[in-house]
Amino acid sequence: MVICLESYIGSREAGEGVKLENQYLVHDNAIEQMSTYPLHDRLR
């Protein structure tokens, strides 16, 4: 099974933001992150 986790980071007042998505592959006894795009340290 694949799960996508989406997050929105922004300000309601400014009306702008960024939507981040990470994809994970779920095995019987482990989870593997499939997303490989590097994020800026401030977004982690």
Rosetta blueprint (number, residue, H / E / L):
1 M L
2 V E
3 I E
4 C E
5 L E
6 E E
7 S E
8 Y E
9 I E
10 G E
11 S L
12 R L
13 E L
14 A L
15 G L
16 E L
17 G E
18 V E
19 K E
20 L E
21 E E
22 N E
23 Q E
24 Y E
25 L E
26 V E
27 H L
28 D L
29 N L
30 A L
31 I E
32 E E
33 Q E
34 M L
35 S L
36 T L
37 Y L
38 P L
39 L L
40 H L
41 D H
42 R H
43 L H
44 R L
